[in-house]
């Protein structure tokens, strides 16, 4: 398995979604309770249920929401998993989810939400900072593609209803901050040799 953490994240999204769906076929009340007990809920987070900053990342509303984030995970995570290594990448992903939820809570203590998009925007934030902070790491074409994907993804948060653009913004900010730390603490990962880097991206 080339990208075990990427695969694990996708399977976790699928398991959480279809697990609730299967339970709802026999008892919708229990399914709703399970769902509501693990979503991002600002009021409950404020009361100490900090685990929601992690579990909320793996819950989704509707098959379209799930498939969009699964696809984004497939696109954005493999390269960073290979670059950082399995353990560092998993820690970064979880930190981005926590950072996204925390910033969202600080901006709106009453927020409700679910989904991996905040953490995924965090990954985009890492890409953006690397594009700016290590300008020779990616080719010009790859950087243009990254900027285009990020701009399109951000715009979707304003065009469609029920999209948590605050979470997207919080994720992007978290990712840029984490990208700064990675470049400062592990500069050896970001050499100026792009010949092998581009080959690992979808």
VEXMI-627743 format. One record per residue: x, y, z of N, C-alpha, C, O, CB in turn. Coordinates in steps of 0.1 Angstrom, whole numbers, plus 5000, padded with zeros to 4 digits. Glycine has a CB too. Example, Ala and Ser with C-alpha at 12.3 -4.5 7.8 and 13.67 -1.06 7.14 Angstrom:
   n.east   n.north   n.up   ca.east   ca.north   ca.up   c.east   c.north   c.up   o.east   o.north   o.up   cb.east   cb.north   cb.up
     5132      4943   5078      5123       4955    5078     5132      4967   5078     5142      4967   5085      5113       4955    5090
     5128      4978   5071      5137       4989    5071     5129      5000   5079     5134      5011   5080      5141       4994    5057
***
This chain:
   n.east   n.north   n.up   ca.east   ca.north   ca.up   c.east   c.north   c.up   o.east   o.north   o.up   cb.east   cb.north   cb.up
     5009      4988   5000      5000       5000    5000     5009      5012   5000     5016      5015   5010      4990       5000    5012
     5008      5020   4989      5017       5032    4988     5014      5043   4997     5023      5049   5003      5017       5037    4974
     5002      5045   5000      4998       5057    5009     4988      5052   5019     4976      5054   5018      4991       5068    5000
     4993      5045   5030      4984       5039    5040     4976      5049   5048     4964      5046   5051      4992       5031    5049
     4981      5061   5051      4974       5071    5059     4963      5077   5050     4952      5079   5055      4983       5082    5064
     4966      5080   5038      4955       5085    5028     4944      5075   5027     4932      5078   5028      4961       5088    5015
     4948      5062   5026      4938       5051    5025     4930      5051   5038     4917      5049   5038      4944       5038    5022
     4937      5052   5049      4930       5051    5062     4920      5062   5064     4909      5060   5069      4940       5051    5074
     4924      5075   5060      4915       5086    5061     4902      5084   5053     4891      5088   5057      4922       5099    5057
     4904      5080   5040      4893       5077    5032     4884      5067   5037     4871      5068   5037      4897       5074    5018
     4889      5056   5042      4881       5045    5048     4874      5050   5060     4862      5046   5063      4890       5033    5051
     4880      5058   5068      4874       5064    5081     4862      5072   5077     4851      5071   5083      4884       5072    5089
     4863      5081   5066      4852       5089    5061     4840      5080   5057     4829      5082   5060      4856       5098    5050
     4844      5069   5049      4834       5060    5044     4827      5052   5055     4815      5051   5055      4840       5051    5033
     4835      5047   5064      4830       5039    5075     4820      5047   5084     4809      5043   5088      4841       5033    5084
     4824      5060   5087      4816       5068    5096     4803      5071   5089     4792      5071   5095      4823       5081    5099
     4803      5075   5076      4791       5078    5069     4781      5066   5068     4770      5067   5071      4794       5084    5055
     4787      5055   5062      4778       5044    5059     4774      5037   5072     4764      5030   5072      4784       5035    5049
     4782      5038   5082      4779       5032    5095     4766      5039   5101     4757      5032   5105      4790       5034    5105
     4766      5052   5100      4754       5059    5105     4742      5056   5096     4731      5054   5101      4756       5074    5105
     4744      5055   5083      4733       5052    5073     4727      5038   5077     4715      5036   5077      4738       5052    5059
     4736      5028   5079      4731       5014    5082     4723      5014   5095     4713      5008   5096      4743       5005    5083
     4728      5021   5105      4721       5021    5118     4708      5028   5117     4698      5024   5123      4730       5029    5129
     4707      5039   5108      4695       5046    5106     4684      5037   5100     4672      5041   5101      4697       5058    5098
     4688      5027   5093      4677       5018    5087     4669      5010   5097     4658      5006   5094      4684       5009    5077
     4675      5008   5109      4668       5001    5119     4664      5010   5131     4653      5008   5137      4677       4990    5125
     4671      5021   5133      4667       5030    5144     4673      5044   5141     4684      5047   5144      4672       5025    5158
     4664      5053   5136      4669       5066    5132     4672      5075   5144     4681      5083   5143      4657       5073    5124
     4666      5072   5155      4669       5079    5167     4683      5077   5172     4690      5086   5176      4659       5076    5178
     4687      5064   5172      4701       5061    5177     4711      5067   5167     4721      5072   5171      4703       5046    5178
     4708      5066   5154      4717       5071    5144     4719      5086   5146     4730      5091   5145      4712       5068    5130
     4708      5093   5148      4708       5108    5150     4716      5111   5163     4724      5121   5163      4694       5114    5151
     4715      5103   5174      4722       5105    5186     4737      5104   5184     4745      5112   5188      4717       5096    5197
     4741      5093   5177      4755       5090    5174     4761      5102   5166     4771      5107   5169      4757       5077    5166
     4754      5106   5156      4758       5117    5147     4760      5130   5155     4770      5137   5154      4748       5119    5135
     4749      5133   5163      4750       5146    5170     4760      5146   5182     4764      5157   5186      4736       5149    5176
     4764      5134   5186      4773       5134    5197     4788      5136   5193     4797      5137   5201      4772       5120    5204
     4790      5136   5180      4804       5136    5175     4806      5147   5165     4818      5149   5160      4808       5123    5169
     4796      5155   5161      4798       5166    5152     4806      5178   5158     4807      5178   5171      4785       5171    5146
     4810      5187   5150      4815       5200    5155     4803      5207   5161     4793      5210   5154      4822       5209    5144
     4804      5210   5174      4793       5217    5181     4800      5227   5190     4805      5223   5201      4783       5208    5188
     4799      5240   5187      4807       5250    5194     4803      5250   5209     4811      5252   5218      4804       5263    5189
     4790      5249   5212      4786       5250    5226     4791      5238   5234     4795      5240   5245      4770       5250    5227
     4791      5226   5228      4795       5214    5235     4810      5214   5236     4816      5209   5246      4790       5202    5228
     4817      5219   5226      4832       5221    5227     4835      5230   5238     4845      5228   5246      4838       5226    5213
     4828      5241   5240      4830       5251    5250     4828      5244   5264     4833      5249   5274      4821       5262    5249
     4820      5234   5265      4817       5227    5277     4827      5216   5280     4826      5209   5290      4803       5221    5277
     4837      5214   5271      4848       5205    5274     4848      5193   5265     4857      5184   5267      4847       5200    5287
     4839      5191   5255      4839       5180    5246     4849      5182   5235     4844      5184   5223      4825       5177    5241
     4862      5183   5238      4872       5186    5228     4874      5176   5218     4879      5178   5207      4885       5189    5235
     4870      5163   5221      4871       5152    5211     4864      5155   5198     4867      5150   5187      4866       5139    5217
     4854      5164   5199      4846       5168    5187     4855      5174   5176     4852      5174   5164      4834       5177    5190
     4866      5181   5180      4875       5187    5171     4882      5177   5162     4887      5181   5151      4886       5195    5179
     4882      5164   5166      4887       5154    5157     4876      5146   5151     4876      5144   5138      4896       5144    5166
     4866      5141   5158      4856       5133    5153     4847      5140   5142     4842      5134   5133      4847       5128    5164
     4845      5153   5144      4837       5161    5134     4843      5161   5120     4836      5163   5111      4836       5175    5139
     4856      5158   5119      4863       5158    5106     4858      5146   5098     4860      5146   5086      4877       5158    5108
     4853      5135   5104      4851       5123    5097     4836      5120   5095     4832      5110   5090      4856       5111    5105
     4827      5130   5098      4813       5129    5096     4809      5138   5084     4815      5149   5082      4805       5133    5109
     4799      5134   5076      4795       5141    5065     4780      5141   5063     4773      5131   5068      4801       5136    5052
     4774      5151   5057      4760       5152    5055     4757      5150   5040     4760      5159   5032      4754       5166    5060
     4752      5138   5036      4748       5136    5023     4760      5130   5015     4772      5132   5018      4744       5149    5016
     4756      5122   5005      4766       5115    4997     4775      5124   4989     4787      5121   4987      4759       5105    4988
     4769      5135   4984      4777       5145    4976     4788      5151   4984     4800      5152   4980      4768       5156    4970
     4785      5155   4997      4795       5160    5006     4806      5150   5009     4817      5154   5009      4788       5164    5019
     4802      5138   5011      4812       5127    5014     4821      5125   5002     4833      5125   5003      4805       5114    5017
     4815      5124   4990      4823       5121    4978     4833      5132   4974     4844      5130   4970      4814       5117    4966
     4828      5145   4976      4837       5156    4973     4849      5156   4982     4860      5158   4977      4829       5169    4975
     4847      5153   4995      4858       5153    5004     4867      5141   5003     4879      5142   5005      4853       5154    5019
     4861      5130   4999      4869       5118    4996     4878      5120   4984     4890      5117   4984      4860       5105    4994
     4872      5127   4974      4880       5130    4962     4891      5140   4965     4903      5138   4960      4871       5135    4951
     4888      5150   4973      4898       5160    4977     4909      5153   4985     4921      5157   4984      4892       5171    4985
     4906      5144   4994      4916       5137    5001     4925      5129   4992     4937      5129   4994      4909       5127    5011
     4919      5122   4982      4927       5115    4972     4937      5124   4964     4948      5120   4961      4918       5108    4962
     4932      5136   4962      4940       5145    4954     4951      5152   4962     4963      5152   4957      4932       5156    4947
     4948      5156   4974      4957       5165    4981     4966      5158   4991     4977      5163   4995      4950       5175    4989
     4963      5146   4996      4970       5140    5007     4982      5131   5003     4992      5131   5010      4961       5132    5015
     4982      5123   4992      4993       5114    4989     5007      5121   4989     5016      5116   4994      4991       5107    4976
     5008      5132   4982      5021       5139    4981     5026      5143   4994     5038      5140   4997      5020       5151    4972
     5018      5149   5003      5023       5153    5016     5026      5141   5025     5035      5141   5033      5012       5162    5023
     5018      5130   5023      5021       5118    5031     5035      5113   5027     5043      5109   5036      5011       5107    5028
     5038      5113   5014      5051       5108    5010     5062      5117   5014     5073      5113   5018      5052       5106    4995
     5059      5130   5014      5069       5140    5017     5073      5140   5032     5084      5140   5036      5065       5154    5014
     5062      5139   5041      5064       5140    5055     5067      5127   5062     5072      5126   5073      5052       5147    5061
     5062      5116   5056      5062       5103    5062     5049      5100   5069     5041      5110   5072      5074       5102    5072
     5046      5088   5071      5032       5084    5076     5029      5091   5089     5018      5097   5091      5032       5069    5078
     5037      5090   5099      5034       5095    5113     5033      5110   5113     5023      5115   5118      5044       5090    5123
     5043      5117   5107      5042       5131    5107     5030      5136   5099     5024      5146   5103      5055       5137    5101
     5027      5130   5088      5016       5134    5080     5003      5132   5088     4994      5141   5088      5015       5126    5067
     5001      5121   5095      4989       5119    5103     4987      5129   5114     4977      5134   5116      4989       5104    5109
     4999      5132   5121      4998       5142    5131     4994      5156   5125     4987      5163   5131      5012       5143    5138
     5000      5159   5114      4997       5172    5107     4982      5172   5104     4976      5183   5106      5005       5174    5095
     4977      5162   5098      4963       5161    5094     4954      5163   5107     4944      5171   5106      4959       5148    5087
     4957      5156   5117      4948       5158    5130     4950      5172   5135     4940      5177   5140      4953       5147    5140
     4962      5177   5135      4964       5191    5140     4956      5201   5132     4951      5210   5138      4979       5194    5140
     4956      5199   5119      4948       5208    5111     4933      5207   5114     4927      5218   5114      4951       5205    5096
     4928      5195   5116      4914       5194    5120     4911      5201   5133     4901      5208   5134      4910       5179    5121
     4920      5199   5143      4919       5205    5156     4920      5221   5154     4912      5228   5160      4929       5200    5166
     4930      5225   5147      4932       5239    5145     4920      5246   5138     4916      5257   5141      4944       5242    5137
     4915      5239   5128      4903       5244    5120     4891      5246   5130     4885      5256   5130      4899       5235    5109
     4888      5235   5137      4877       5236    5147     4879      5247   5157     4869      5253   5161      4875       5223    5153
     4891      5248   5162      4894       5258    5172     4892      5272   5167     4886      5280   5174      4908       5256    5178
     4897      5275   5155      4896       5288    5150     4881      5291   5147     4876      5302   5148      4904       5290    5137
     4874      5281   5142      4860       5282    5139     4852      5285   5152     4843      5294   5152      4854       5269    5133
     4856      5279   5163      4850       5281    5176     4853      5295   5181     4844      5302   5186      4855       5271    5186
     4865      5300   5179      4868       5314    5183     4861      5324   5175     4857      5335   5180      4883       5316    5182
     4858      5321   5162      4851       5331    5154     4836      5330   5156     4829      5340   5154      4854       5328    5139
     4831      5318   5160      4817       5316    5162     4815      5305   5172     4814      5293   5168      4809       5313    5149
     4814      5308   5185      4813       5298    5196     4800      5289   5195     4799      5279   5202      4813       5305    5209
     4791      5293   5186      4778       5286    5185     4778      5278   5172     4767      5273   5168      4766       5295    5186
     4789      5276   5165      4789       5270    5152     4786      5255   5153     4788      5248   5163      4802       5271    5145
     4779      5250   5143      4777       5235    5141     4783      5232   5127     4781      5239   5118      4761       5232    5142
     4789      5220   5126      4794       5216    5113     4799      5202   5114     4801      5196   5124      4805       5225    5109
     4802      5197   5102      4808       5184    5100     4817      5184   5087     4815      5193   5079      4797       5172    5099
     4825      5174   5086      4833       5173    5074     4847      5175   5074     4853      5182   5083      4827       5182    5064
     4854      5169   5065      4869       5169    5064     4874      5181   5057     4886      5183   5056      4874       5157    5057
     4865      5190   5052      4870       5201    5043     4879      5211   5051     4888      5216   5044      4858       5208    5038
     4877      5213   5064      4885       5222    5071     4900      5217   5071     4909      5225   5068      4881       5224    5085
     4902      5204   5074      4915       5198    5074     4921      5198   5060     4933      5201   5058      4915       5184    5080
     4912      5196   5050      4917       5196    5036     4921      5210   5032     4931      5211   5024      4906       5191    5027
     4914      5220   5036      4918       5234    5033     4931      5237   5041     4940      5245   5036      4907       5244    5038
     4933      5230   5052      4946       5232    5059     4958      5226   5051     4968      5232   5050      4946       5224    5072
     4955      5215   5044      4965       5209    5035     4968      5219   5024     4979      5221   5019      4961       5196    5030
     4957      5225   5019      4959       5235    5008     4968      5247   5013     4976      5252   5006      4945       5240    5003
     4965      5251   5026      4973       5261    5032     4988      5258   5032     4997      5266   5029      4969       5264    5046
     4991      5245   5035      5005       5241    5035     5011      5242   5021     5022      5248   5019      5007       5226    5039
     5003      5238   5011      5008       5239    4997     5010      5254   4993     5021      5257   4987      4997       5233    4987
     5001      5262   4997      5003       5277    4994     5015      5282   5000     5023      5289   4993      4991       5285    4999
     5018      5279   5013      5030       5285    5019     5042      5280   5012     5052      5287   5010      5030       5282    5034
     5042      5267   5009      5054       5261    5002     5056      5268   4989     5068      5271   4985      5053       5246    5000
     5045      5270   4982      5046       5277    4969     5053      5291   4970     5061      5295   4962      5033       5279    4962
     5049      5298   4981      5055       5311    4983     5068      5311   4990     5077      5318   4986      5045       5319    4992
     5070      5303   5001      5082       5302    5009     5093      5295   5002     5105      5298   5005      5079       5296    5022
     5090      5285   4994      5100       5278    4986     5097      5278   4972     5092      5268   4966      5102       5263    4992
     5099      5289   4965      5093       5292    4952     5099      5282   4941     5093      5281   4931      5097       5306    4947
     5110      5276   4944      5116       5266    4934     5112      5252   4936     5116      5243   4929      5130       5268    4933
     5104      5250   4946      5100       5236    4950     5090      5230   4940     5092      5218   4936      5094       5235    4964
     5081      5237   4935      5071       5233    4925     5074      5241   4912     5079      5252   4912      5057       5235    4930
     5070      5234   4901      5071       5241    4888     5061      5252   4887     5051      5252   4895      5069       5231    4877
     5062      5261   4878      5053       5272    4876     5039      5267   4873     5029      5272   4878      5058       5281    4865
     5038      5256   4865      5025       5250    4861     5018      5244   4873     5006      5246   4875      5027       5240    4850
     5026      5237   4882      5020       5231    4894     5015      5242   4903     5004      5241   4909      5030       5222    4901
     5023      5252   4905      5018       5263    4914     5006      5270   4909     4997      5273   4917      5029       5274    4915
     5004      5272   4896      4992       5278    4890     4980      5269   4893     4969      5273   4896      4994       5280    4875
     4983      5255   4891      4972       5246    4894     4968      5246   4909     4956      5245   4911      4977       5232    4890
     4977      5247   4918      4974       5248    4932     4966      5260   4935     4956      5259   4942      4987       5247    4941
     4971      5272   4930      4963       5284    4933     4949      5283   4927     4940      5288   4933      4971       5296    4927
     4948      5278   4915      4935       5277    4909     4925      5268   4917     4914      5271   4919      4936       5271    4895
     4930      5256   4922      4922       5247    4930     4918      5254   4943     4906      5253   4947      4930       5234    4933
     4927      5261   4950      4924       5267    4962     4914      5278   4960     4904      5279   4968      4937       5273    4969
     4916      5286   4950      4906       5297    4947     4892      5292   4944     4882      5297   4949      4911       5306    4936
     4892      5281   4936      4879       5275    4932     4872      5270   4945     4860      5271   4947      4881       5265    4922
     4880      5263   4953      4874       5257    4965     4869      5267   4975     4858      5266   4981      4885       5248    4972
     4877      5278   4977      4872       5289    4985     4860      5295   4980     4850      5298   4988      4883       5299    4987
     4859      5298   4967      4847       5304    4961     4835      5296   4963     4824      5301   4965      4850       5306    4946
     4836      5282   4963      4825       5274    4965     4818      5276   4978     4806      5274   4980      4829       5259    4963
     4826      5280   4988      4821       5283    5001     4811      5295   5002     4803      5296   5011      4832       5285    5011
     4812      5304   4992      4804       5315    4991     4792      5314   4982     4782      5321   4983      4812       5328    4987
     4793      5304   4972      4783       5303    4962     4772      5293   4966     4761      5294   4961      4790       5298    4949
     4776      5283   4974      4766       5272    4978     4761      5274   4992     4769      5278   5001      4772       5259    4975
     4749      5270   4994      4743       5270    5007     4749      5259   5016     4753      5249   5011      4728       5270    5007
     4748      5262   5029      4752       5252    5039     4767      5247   5038     4770      5236   5042      4743       5240    5038
     4775      5256   5033      4789       5253    5032     4796      5262   5043     4794      5274   5043      4795       5256    5018
     4804      5256   5052      4810       5264    5063     4822      5271   5059     4834      5266   5061      4813       5254    5074
     4820      5283   5053      4832       5290    5048     4841      5294   5059     4853      5296   5057      4828       5302    5040
     4836      5296   5071      4845       5300    5082     4854      5288   5085     4866      5290   5089      4836       5303    5095
     4849      5276   5084      4858       5264    5086     4868      5263   5076     4880      5260   5078      4849       5252    5087
     4865      5266   5063      4874       5266    5052     4885      5277   5055     4897      5274   5053      4867       5269    5039
     4881      5289   5059      4891       5299    5061     4900      5295   5073     4912      5297   5073      4884       5312    5064
     4894      5290   5084      4901       5285    5095     4911      5275   5091     4923      5275   5096      4892       5280    5106
     4907      5265   5083      4916       5255    5078     4928      5261   5070     4939      5256   5072      4909       5245    5070
     4925      5270   5062      4935       5276    5053     4945      5283   5062     4958      5282   5060      4929       5286    5043
     4941      5291   5072      4950       5298    5081     4958      5288   5089     4970      5290   5091      4942       5307    5091
     4952      5277   5094      4959       5267    5102     4970      5261   5093     4981      5258   5097      4949       5256    5107
     4966      5258   5080      4976       5252    5071     4988      5261   5068     4999      5256   5068      4969       5248    5058
     4985      5273   5066      4996       5283    5064     5006      5283   5076     5018      5283   5074      4991       5297    5060
     5000      5284   5088      5008       5284    5100     5016      5272   5101     5028      5272   5105      4999       5287    5112
     5010      5260   5099      5017       5247    5100     5028      5246   5089     5038      5241   5091      5007       5236    5099
     5025      5252   5077      5035       5252    5066     5047      5260   5070     5058      5256   5067      5029       5258    5053
     5045      5271   5077      5056       5279    5081     5065      5271   5091     5077      5271   5090      5051       5292    5089
     5058      5264   5100      5066       5255    5110     5074      5244   5103     5085      5242   5106      5056       5249    5120
     5067      5238   5093      5074       5227    5086     5086      5232   5079     5097      5225   5079      5064       5220    5076
     5085      5243   5072      5096       5248    5064     5107      5253   5074     5119      5251   5070      5092       5260    5055
     5104      5259   5085      5114       5263    5094     5121      5252   5102     5133      5252   5104      5108       5273    5105
     5113      5242   5106      5118       5231    5114     5124      5220   5106     5133      5213   5111      5107       5226    5123
     5119      5218   5094      5124       5207    5086     5127      5211   5072     5121      5207   5062      5113       5195    5085
     5136      5221   5070      5139       5226    5057     5145      5216   5047     5144      5218   5035      5149       5238    5058
     5150      5205   5053      5156       5195    5044     5146      5188   5035     5149      5182   5025      5164       5184    5053
     5133      5189   5040      5122       5182    5032     5119      5190   5019     5114      5185   5010      5110       5181    5040
     5123      5203   5019      5118       5212    5009     5130      5216   5001     5134      5228   5000      5111       5224    5014
     5137      5207   4994      5148       5210    4985     5143      5217   4973     5131      5217   4971      5156       5198    4982
     5152      5223   4965      5148       5230    4953     5147      5221   4941     5146      5225   4930      5157       5241    4950
     5148      5208   4943      5148       5198    4932     5134      5194   4929     5128      5186   4937      5157       5186    4935
     5128      5199   4919      5114       5195    4916     5112      5183   4907     5101      5178   4905      5107       5207    4909
     5123      5177   4902      5122       5167    4892     5115      5155   4897     5107      5148   4890      5136       5163    4887
     5117      5151   4910      5111       5139    4916     5098      5143   4923     5089      5135   4925      5120       5132    4925
     5097      5156   4927      5085       5160    4934     5072      5159   4926     5062      5154   4930      5086       5174    4939
     5073      5164   4914      5061       5165    4905     5055      5151   4902     5043      5149   4900      5064       5172    4892
     5064      5141   4902      5060       5127    4898     5052      5121   4909     5045      5111   4906      5072       5119    4895
     5052      5126   4921      5044       5120    4932     5030      5126   4933     5022      5121   4941      5051       5121    4945
     5027      5136   4925      5014       5143    4926     5004      5137   4916     5009      5133   4905      5016       5158    4924
     4991      5136   4919      4981       5131    4910     4980      5141   4898     4972      5138   4889      4968       5129    4917
***
